[in-house]
Amino acid sequence: MTSKVGYVPEDAENEIQLRVMLETLINEHGIPEESIVSESSHCLHPKFLELQLSESLKRLNLECLDVLYL
């Protein structure tokens, strides 16, 4: 199984805009604002990648992945 990480997605399902997602990452998850590329919403900060990986595993109901794309 594979998954991808590195981009801050909008949460269309829950109607959460990108701006709100970015504020949550910065204020609640401790992701440094300067580690997020504002033009593309790309981030490779270890805290962000860990958060995305754990969310992917939860959504996929898995304990591990075969491949994680950055």
Protein Blocks (a to p, Z undefined) as FASTA:
>chain_A
ZZdehiacddfknopafklmmmmmmmmnopafklpcfklopafbfklmmmmmmmmmmmno
pabdfbdcZZ
